[in-house]
Amino acid sequence: MTAKQCIAILGAGPAGLSAALWLSNLGFEPRVIDTAERAGGLQNLNFLANDWVLGQSGQTGPALAARFVAHAASAGVPVLTNVRPERLKGTSGAFRLRLCDDQAIPCSAVLIATGTRYRAEEVLADVEGAANIAAARIAYGPYAFADLGTQAGKRILIIGGGDNAYENARLLAPVAAQVHLASRSRPRAQQGLAAAVAAEVAAGRCRVLHPAAVKAISESRAGIEVTLAVADRTECIAVDRIHVLAGYEPNTAFLAEILPSELRAALHCDAQGYLVVDAAGRSGAPGIYAAGDVCNPRFPSVVSAIAQGAMAAKTIEMDSRTT
Ligand SMILES: Cc1cc2nc3c(=O)[nH]c(=O)nc-3n(C[C@H](O)[C@H](O)[C@H](O)COP(=O)(O)OP(=O)(O)OC[C@H]3O[C@@H](n4cnc5c(N)ncnc54)[C@H](O)[C@@H]3O)c2cc1C
């Protein structure tokens, strides 16, 4: 009897766990490795109900993530958390992945499913005075959606112009004292959210400013004084909180450190650092596959990540027949 081939999967979000389940069902031995303390990926930070996954109605993000992790566990897939991949050696069919705890995993292929991270402090890095604002007054990314009930009566500046920023404005405007939505470029939220925010603007509960860039911030007894460059004028507003919802970046920088130079050269990233793969999940580097948000899907979501993970797993199985 031949030993099962081990496949190392970097990232325990929906893409990585879906690939792991499929690989296990296809007769492989997947090993999932995640740098986070908790497996499940970005849904662990989705504080709202996620009603976009067929058959999973009424689940919050963390509940959904826990279901994915439990399903992988029930298939006997080992998921290592709080570990960092440090070095990949060898070639397709005979890799050796070393982890930060000195464990070495022999594997025949590697699937990259490391997703994205929300842009945080770097968004305000060049803003005068930003470093002096109390941390509790600024919420980044998903944390702008936590404890929404405690924002009643507050004045809030939301920085961003995508779905997340608009959704945040839609939820806060009915309860907050005033919501300002400042977007550097033309807002690009989906129609439903744009219409909901337009209704709040019409009701006088929300303002949309663009093109608008935050220039300076200072804290005073009145709250946070914000200086904005709005089109060709300067505007000063006073708010209680700032919510930064300025997009996501791919978790790919670490690949430059862990991959041998020949694989690095064969792996392609787009201008924003997302991995470029073919429709089946193959990267340009032999034995290296990728799935999920790290590949910049047209509509990043749980279901597309699950589908891409399954697709990459099946591709790995098909490619293994010829190696
Ligand atoms: C607040 C919020 C709300 C959302 N709401 C919805 C929704 O309602 N419906 C929906 O469909 N989608 C929603 N999404 C999007 C959805 O969560 C993502 O599209 C999906 O999680 C992507 O899955 P993924 O597996 O590709 O990546 P992720 O879920 O990002 O998982 C990637 C994993 O890789 C790990 N990782 C990162 N770097 C490394 C490394 N170097 N080595 C090993 N592991 C690493 C991370 O810790 C993480 O666990 C939401 C996202 C957020 C942030």
PDBQT file of the ligand as one rigid body, heavy atoms in Angstrom, charges set to zero:
ROOT
HETATM    1  C1  LIG A 401     -15.955  41.977   8.412  1.00  0.00    +0.000 C 
HETATM    2  C2  LIG A 401     -16.119  41.043   7.256  1.00  0.00    +0.000 A 
HETATM    3  C3  LIG A 401     -17.374  40.657   6.882  1.00  0.00    +0.000 A 
HETATM    4  C4  LIG A 401     -17.539  39.801   5.797  1.00  0.00    +0.000 A 
HETATM    5  N1  LIG A 401     -18.786  39.407   5.489  1.00  0.00    +0.000 NA
HETATM    6  C5  LIG A 401     -18.975  38.512   4.519  1.00  0.00    +0.000 A 
HETATM    7  C6  LIG A 401     -20.278  38.021   4.231  1.00  0.00    +0.000 A 
HETATM    8  O1  LIG A 401     -21.263  38.412   4.848  1.00  0.00    +0.000 OA
HETATM    9  N2  LIG A 401     -20.393  37.091   3.240  1.00  0.00    +0.000 N 
HETATM   10  C7  LIG A 401     -19.319  36.620   2.546  1.00  0.00    +0.000 A 
HETATM   11  O2  LIG A 401     -19.481  35.752   1.688  1.00  0.00    +0.000 OA
HETATM   12  N3  LIG A 401     -18.080  37.082   2.792  1.00  0.00    +0.000 NA
HETATM   13  C8  LIG A 401     -17.877  38.009   3.756  1.00  0.00    +0.000 A 
HETATM   14  N4  LIG A 401     -16.618  38.462   4.021  1.00  0.00    +0.000 N 
HETATM   15  C9  LIG A 401     -15.509  38.019   3.179  1.00  0.00    +0.000 C 
HETATM   16  C10 LIG A 401     -15.044  36.602   3.535  1.00  0.00    +0.000 C 
HETATM   17  O3  LIG A 401     -14.810  36.512   4.921  1.00  0.00    +0.000 OA
HETATM   18  C11 LIG A 401     -13.783  36.279   2.752  1.00  0.00    +0.000 C 
HETATM   19  O4  LIG A 401     -14.050  36.467   1.371  1.00  0.00    +0.000 OA
HETATM   20  C12 LIG A 401     -13.343  34.837   3.002  1.00  0.00    +0.000 C 
HETATM   21  O5  LIG A 401     -13.100  34.635   4.376  1.00  0.00    +0.000 OA
HETATM   22  C13 LIG A 401     -12.083  34.537   2.214  1.00  0.00    +0.000 C 
HETATM   23  O6  LIG A 401     -11.630  33.258   2.556  1.00  0.00    +0.000 OA
HETATM   24  P1  LIG A 401     -10.114  32.833   2.372  1.00  0.00    +0.000 P 
HETATM   25  O7  LIG A 401     -10.010  31.460   2.920  1.00  0.00    +0.000 OA
HETATM   26  O8  LIG A 401      -9.665  33.106   0.999  1.00  0.00    +0.000 OA
HETATM   27  O9  LIG A 401      -9.263  33.849   3.276  1.00  0.00    +0.000 OA
HETATM   28  P2  LIG A 401      -9.358  34.221   4.819  1.00  0.00    +0.000 P 
HETATM   29  O10 LIG A 401     -10.693  33.992   5.373  1.00  0.00    +0.000 OA
HETATM   30  O11 LIG A 401      -8.760  35.584   4.899  1.00  0.00    +0.000 OA
HETATM   31  O12 LIG A 401      -8.359  33.191   5.516  1.00  0.00    +0.000 OA
HETATM   32  C14 LIG A 401      -6.970  33.259   5.327  1.00  0.00    +0.000 C 
HETATM   33  C15 LIG A 401      -6.269  32.598   6.481  1.00  0.00    +0.000 C 
HETATM   34  O13 LIG A 401      -4.858  32.581   6.198  1.00  0.00    +0.000 OA
HETATM   35  C16 LIG A 401      -4.141  32.868   7.385  1.00  0.00    +0.000 C 
HETATM   36  N5  LIG A 401      -2.817  33.362   7.046  1.00  0.00    +0.000 N 
HETATM   37  C17 LIG A 401      -2.454  34.627   6.691  1.00  0.00    +0.000 A 
HETATM   38  N6  LIG A 401      -1.113  34.674   6.455  1.00  0.00    +0.000 NA
HETATM   39  C18 LIG A 401      -0.646  33.411   6.652  1.00  0.00    +0.000 A 
HETATM   40  C19 LIG A 401       0.646  32.806   6.510  1.00  0.00    +0.000 A 
HETATM   41  N7  LIG A 401       1.734  33.494   6.155  1.00  0.00    +0.000 N 
HETATM   42  N8  LIG A 401       0.761  31.491   6.789  1.00  0.00    +0.000 NA
HETATM   43  C20 LIG A 401      -0.331  30.754   7.154  1.00  0.00    +0.000 A 
HETATM   44  N9  LIG A 401      -1.561  31.269   7.284  1.00  0.00    +0.000 NA
HETATM   45  C21 LIG A 401      -1.722  32.577   7.018  1.00  0.00    +0.000 A 
HETATM   46  C22 LIG A 401      -5.034  33.872   8.101  1.00  0.00    +0.000 C 
HETATM   47  O14 LIG A 401      -4.747  33.893   9.488  1.00  0.00    +0.000 OA
HETATM   48  C23 LIG A 401      -6.432  33.343   7.797  1.00  0.00    +0.000 C 
HETATM   49  O15 LIG A 401      -6.873  32.448   8.782  1.00  0.00    +0.000 OA
HETATM   50  C24 LIG A 401     -16.419  39.327   5.085  1.00  0.00    +0.000 A 
HETATM   51  C25 LIG A 401     -15.141  39.716   5.468  1.00  0.00    +0.000 A 
HETATM   52  C26 LIG A 401     -14.986  40.567   6.551  1.00  0.00    +0.000 A 
HETATM   53  C27 LIG A 401     -13.601  40.966   6.975  1.00  0.00    +0.000 C 
ENDROOT
TORSDOF 0
